[in-house]
Amino acid sequence: MRLQDLIGLAVFEVEEGNEIGKIVDILLDSNWNITGIELESKSFFGGHVKFVAWKDIVAYGEDAVMIRSKESIDKADADHIPCTFLLGKNKLKDLKVLTTTGTILGRISDVYFDQKLGNTIGALEISDGLVTDLIEGRKWLPCSDEMSIGENALMVPAMSEERLQKAINIVNG
């Protein structure tokens, strides 16, 4: 499943069956794990985000995400969130992918995870620009422990260019 497919999904709590909001972003850690979902918030200047930890998600599918209860919703200081997919200062979307030998492979356009494996990120979809995407298609790079998320780029091993594959909708558990 792609992280982008989760953005905008309605979130329901199973105890009462109430819709509690929509997903606006995905929270990640530096070990390529999804740690939670960020919910829409009415506060624009508070510096805090509403989120639900991944462990409190009961189920998710094409149409909605189910959480245990309203008590699963927590707040965090936006500056203390290590990494996000779409928003915030440490976002993965559009981050440059750079090999340790200085080759830019493109920019992150999406992130994939296998629903059967839980919350572990499996691969990155990389764009090399609109024209290249149209002619050659986007590329897919499997995640590895050697990758590190930096402030201005995702650093990948030198051999990563050879590991690029043509992007197809895989890991769609």
C-alpha positions as CSV (number, residue, x, y, z in Angstrom):
1,M,0.0,0.0,0.0
2,R,1.2,3.5,-0.7
3,L,1.3,6.2,2.0
4,Q,-0.4,8.6,-0.3
5,D,-3.4,6.3,-0.4
6,L,-3.9,6.8,3.4
7,I,-3.8,10.6,3.2
8,G,-7.4,11.9,3.2
9,L,-9.0,8.7,4.6
10,A,-11.7,9.1,7.2
11,V,-10.8,7.8,10.7
12,F,-13.4,6.1,12.8
13,E,-13.4,4.9,16.4
14,V,-14.8,1.4,16.8
15,E,-16.3,1.8,20.3
16,E,-18.9,4.3,19.2
17,G,-18.6,4.2,15.4
18,N,-18.1,7.9,15.2
19,E,-15.9,9.5,12.5
20,I,-13.2,11.5,14.3
21,G,-11.5,13.2,11.4
22,K,-9.3,12.7,8.4
23,I,-5.7,11.7,7.9
24,V,-3.5,14.7,6.8
25,D,-0.1,13.0,7.2
26,I,1.8,9.9,8.3
27,L,4.4,9.9,11.1
28,L,7.6,7.9,10.6
29,D,10.8,7.1,12.5
30,S,14.4,6.9,11.2
31,N,14.2,3.0,11.2
32,W,11.6,3.1,8.3
33,N,8.6,2.3,10.6
34,I,5.3,4.1,10.5
35,T,4.7,5.3,14.0
36,G,1.3,7.0,13.6
37,I,-1.2,9.0,11.7
38,E,-1.7,12.8,12.0
39,L,-5.3,14.0,12.0
40,E,-6.7,17.2,10.8
41,S,-6.6,19.9,13.4
42,K,-8.5,23.1,13.8
43,S,-5.6,24.9,15.5
44,F,-3.3,26.5,12.9
45,F,-0.9,28.3,15.2
46,G,-0.6,26.0,18.2
47,G,2.5,24.1,17.2
48,H,0.9,20.9,18.2
49,V,-0.5,18.1,16.0
50,K,-3.2,15.6,16.8
51,F,-2.1,12.0,16.1
52,V,-2.9,8.4,16.7
53,A,-0.1,5.9,17.4
54,W,0.2,3.0,15.0
55,K,-0.4,0.5,17.9
56,D,-3.9,2.0,18.4
57,I,-5.0,1.4,14.8
58,V,-7.3,-1.6,14.7
59,A,-7.6,-1.8,10.9
60,Y,-7.2,0.1,7.7
61,G,-8.4,-0.3,4.2
62,E,-9.3,1.5,1.0
63,D,-12.0,3.6,2.6
64,A,-11.3,4.2,6.2
65,V,-8.9,3.7,9.2
66,M,-10.3,2.3,12.4
67,I,-8.9,3.2,15.8
68,R,-9.8,1.8,19.3
69,S,-11.5,4.9,20.8
70,K,-11.3,8.7,21.1
71,E,-8.8,8.1,23.9
72,S,-6.3,6.9,21.3
73,I,-6.0,10.5,20.0
74,D,-2.9,12.3,21.4
75,K,-1.1,15.6,20.9
76,A,2.6,16.2,20.2
77,D,4.8,19.2,19.6
78,A,5.3,19.4,15.8
79,D,9.0,20.1,16.3
80,H,9.5,16.8,18.2
81,I,8.2,14.6,15.4
82,P,11.2,12.9,13.8
83,C,9.8,12.5,10.3
84,T,6.6,12.8,8.3
85,F,5.6,11.8,4.8
86,L,3.8,14.9,3.5
87,L,4.0,18.0,5.7
88,G,6.3,19.4,8.3
89,K,10.0,20.3,8.4
90,N,11.3,16.7,8.2
91,K,9.1,15.4,5.3
92,L,10.0,12.6,3.0
93,K,7.9,13.7,0.0
94,D,10.0,15.5,-2.6
95,L,13.2,14.8,-0.6
96,K,16.3,14.3,-2.9
97,V,17.6,10.8,-3.1
98,L,21.4,11.0,-3.2
99,T,24.0,8.2,-3.3
100,T,27.1,8.3,-1.1
101,T,29.1,8.8,-4.3
102,G,27.2,12.0,-5.2
103,T,24.6,10.8,-7.8
104,I,21.1,12.2,-7.5
105,L,18.6,9.5,-8.3
106,G,15.6,11.7,-8.1
107,R,13.1,12.8,-5.5
108,I,10.8,10.7,-3.3
109,S,7.3,10.7,-4.8
110,D,5.7,8.0,-2.6
111,V,6.5,5.4,0.0
112,Y,5.2,1.8,0.1
113,F,4.5,-0.6,2.9
114,D,3.2,-4.1,3.0
115,Q,0.0,-4.4,5.0
116,K,0.9,-8.0,5.9
117,L,4.2,-6.9,7.4
118,G,2.6,-4.2,9.6
119,N,4.2,-0.8,9.8
120,T,7.6,-1.3,8.1
121,I,8.4,0.7,5.0
122,G,9.4,-1.6,2.1
123,A,10.3,0.7,-0.8
124,L,10.4,4.2,-2.1
125,E,8.9,5.5,-5.4
126,I,11.4,7.9,-7.0
127,S,10.6,10.5,-9.6
128,D,13.3,11.9,-11.9
129,G,11.2,14.7,-13.2
130,L,7.9,15.0,-15.2
131,V,9.5,14.3,-18.6
132,T,11.5,11.3,-17.5
133,D,8.5,10.0,-15.6
134,L,6.4,10.2,-18.7
135,I,9.0,8.5,-20.9
136,E,10.6,6.0,-18.6
137,G,8.2,5.8,-15.7
138,R,9.0,6.3,-12.1
139,K,11.5,4.1,-10.3
140,W,11.1,1.9,-7.2
141,L,13.9,1.5,-4.6
142,P,13.7,-1.2,-1.9
143,C,14.6,0.2,1.5
144,S,17.7,-0.9,3.4
145,D,19.3,-0.3,6.7
146,E,22.1,1.6,5.0
147,M,19.7,4.5,4.0
148,S,19.6,7.5,6.2
149,I,17.2,10.4,6.3
150,G,19.0,13.7,6.3
151,E,17.7,17.3,6.5
152,N,18.2,17.9,2.8
153,A,18.5,14.5,1.2
154,L,18.0,10.8,1.7
155,M,21.4,9.2,1.6
156,V,21.6,5.8,0.0
157,P,24.5,3.4,-0.7
158,A,26.4,3.8,-4.0
159,M,25.0,0.6,-5.4
160,S,21.4,1.9,-5.1
161,E,21.3,3.1,-8.7
162,E,21.7,-0.5,-9.9
163,R,18.9,-1.6,-7.4
164,L,16.3,0.8,-9.0
165,Q,13.4,-1.0,-10.6
166,K,10.5,0.1,-12.7
167,A,7.7,1.2,-10.5
168,I,4.6,-1.0,-10.4
169,N,1.8,-1.2,-7.9
170,I,3.3,-3.9,-5.7
171,V,3.1,-4.5,-2.0
172,N,-0.6,-3.8,-2.3
173,G,-1.5,-6.3,0.4
